[in-house]
Amino acid sequence: MSDVTVIGGGLAGSEAAWQAAEAGCSVELWEMRPVKTTPAHHTEGLAELVCSNSMGNLSLTTASGLLKEELRRLGSMILRSADATRVPAGGALGLAREDFSAAVTEAVHGHPNIEVLRREATEIPEGPTVVATGPLTSEALAKEMAELSGETLYFYDAASPILFRDSLDEEKVYLASRYGKGEAAYLNCPMNGDEYYAFIEELTNAELAPIKDFEEDMYFEGCLPVEVIAGRGPETLRFGPMKPVGLPDARTGEEPYAVVQLRQDDAEGQLFNMVGFQTRLKWGEQKRVLRTIPGLENAEFARMGVMHRNTYLPSNRMLDATMRVRGSEVPLFFAGQLTGVEGYVESSAMGLIAGLNAARMACGEEPMELPQDTMTGALAQYITVKDGTLQPINSNWGLVPAAPKKENGRRLSKPERRELQARMALESLEKFAGLRTEVAG
Ligand SMILES: Cc1cc2nc3c(=O)[nH]c(=O)nc-3n(C[C@H](O)[C@H](O)[C@H](O)COP(=O)(O)OP(=O)(O)OC[C@H]3O[C@@H](n4cnc5c(N)ncnc54)[C@H](O)[C@@H]3O)c2cc1C
């Protein structure tokens, strides 16, 4: 029997398995694909990205940038694989989807302490375990988790379509990154006012795909379907995913009235995904409506948008900030999006904490919390102590201590304050990592 069992080979489970293995434990990683698949996964690779191929902003003036930097410094295998499979994406960490999954699969399969088993867990095994089966946990295990937690929570998440580049009208789309930041990485489909309002009209009247037991208003605000955003008012998309500012068309020198941005999705640049265009429209309707966008008249779809109900746990009543189930007799941990964080990087971060701690307990050591003034530690803290109902949460600046408004008598700008917050978090992490080495050594 292995020292630690990890269930689910997604972002969180792969990270957890790697961390536990690196700490010297023997690890069994159970992944049910391809024996059984989920409604959103398409491959048998570990850490498959189900929708966007972006891990968010790289800048340390963003909460997501800080979280990624912390994970790098904590030795995250997911971040290392992401950095190694980057595609041009302006200031964001865009990934060649398949290469990223292949890098993680290779790292996990190649680790001498990890054995990967392709099987579905229908119940939680005995012994030190990390459950990281994600928002689309298979039914039997979800039932067992509901019994353990007393309730499970859920929300709806949608994925955006992916297009073949050679089906786009290169005369109409143009390459640019917002405000010229980084390399010109996005393909932009420009719209004038008439085209924009005609598109909004089509989008808001298109037919939706039926979903079993669907309840309205249970969306995650950070990932709303494009038709829901459009339904909030005709201008809303122009101030959201279709914002044209900073994206002048080099051919005219002018900013269009609205744009649809496409981000490179594979290393070769043959696939592009529609940024912020997650949707629940029926597939036929998606094709019809999205082909009214200038440049996409003949677009061919490599993947359609879909929406799913996502499960998560009431971690605020169930877990402590080490990701351990409070009061459980055996070391039982949860990780990833199941714990109430949202997003690829956040899920990986909770995988890292759970993996490290499962290994510690397997070695007879106490699990540990990360400092609360780091983004990683603060996220873990938030989801495990939040009052009332836990809503899925991304990394954000409200979680870590605020920076002073002035330094050396000078008022700091917002980006400067963010950088200072990031610096404080990273210093705290370095101090903690130093301590950790001392304890381990
Ligand atoms: C439709 C949709 C769109 C999304 N879009 C985005 C996005 O654009 N950006 C973003 O950051 N996040 C997005 N998310 C959230 C995304 O799922 C998470 O950020 C991330 O994948 C969560 O990582 P995880 O490891 O917790 O779960 P996952 O990556 O889903 O991994 C869970 C793994 O567990 C396996 N599994 C499930 N049940 C069992 C079982 N019983 N036994 C064994 N294995 C099992 C699954 O096959 C899967 O490989 C989206 C989610 C959905 C459903």
The ligand as an ORCA input file, in Angstrom:
! r2SCAN-3c Opt
* xyz 0 1
  C     -17.084     23.974    -18.095
  C     -15.970     24.504    -17.251
  C     -15.222     25.592    -17.671
  C     -14.168     26.092    -16.895
  N     -13.438     27.138    -17.345
  C     -12.369     27.568    -16.651
  C     -11.504     28.581    -17.159
  O     -11.694     29.061    -18.254
  N     -10.467     28.993    -16.408
  C     -10.210     28.456    -15.178
  O      -9.230     28.880    -14.548
  N     -10.995     27.488    -14.684
  C     -12.065     27.037    -15.383
  N     -12.875     26.057    -14.898
  C     -12.611     25.570    -13.613
  C     -11.628     24.414    -13.749
  O     -12.318     23.218    -13.805
  C     -10.716     24.431    -12.572
  O     -10.096     25.660    -12.484
  C      -9.674     23.345    -12.569
  O      -9.705     22.440    -13.628
  C      -9.914     22.633    -11.300
  O      -8.857     21.768    -11.057
  P      -9.138     20.463    -10.226
  O      -7.860     19.714    -10.205
  O      -9.794     20.793     -8.955
  O     -10.222     19.676    -11.106
  P     -10.041     19.037    -12.542
  O      -8.982     19.715    -13.299
  O     -11.402     18.942    -13.123
  O      -9.521     17.566    -12.210
  C     -10.305     16.600    -11.574
  C      -9.908     15.241    -12.097
  O     -10.537     14.227    -11.325
  C     -10.997     13.194    -12.183
  N     -12.089     12.498    -11.479
  C     -13.350     12.934    -11.226
  N     -14.020     12.034    -10.475
  C     -13.170     10.988    -10.260
  C     -13.257      9.762     -9.542
  N     -14.368      9.407     -8.899
  N     -12.190      8.922     -9.533
  C     -11.026      9.262    -10.183
  N     -10.893     10.407    -10.879
  C     -11.937     11.284    -10.895
  C     -11.404     13.928    -13.452
  O     -11.388     13.074    -14.555
  C     -10.336     15.024    -13.531
  O      -9.218     14.609    -14.270
  C     -13.902     25.504    -15.651
  C     -14.652     24.403    -15.228
  C     -15.666     23.893    -16.027
  C     -16.422     22.677    -15.555
*
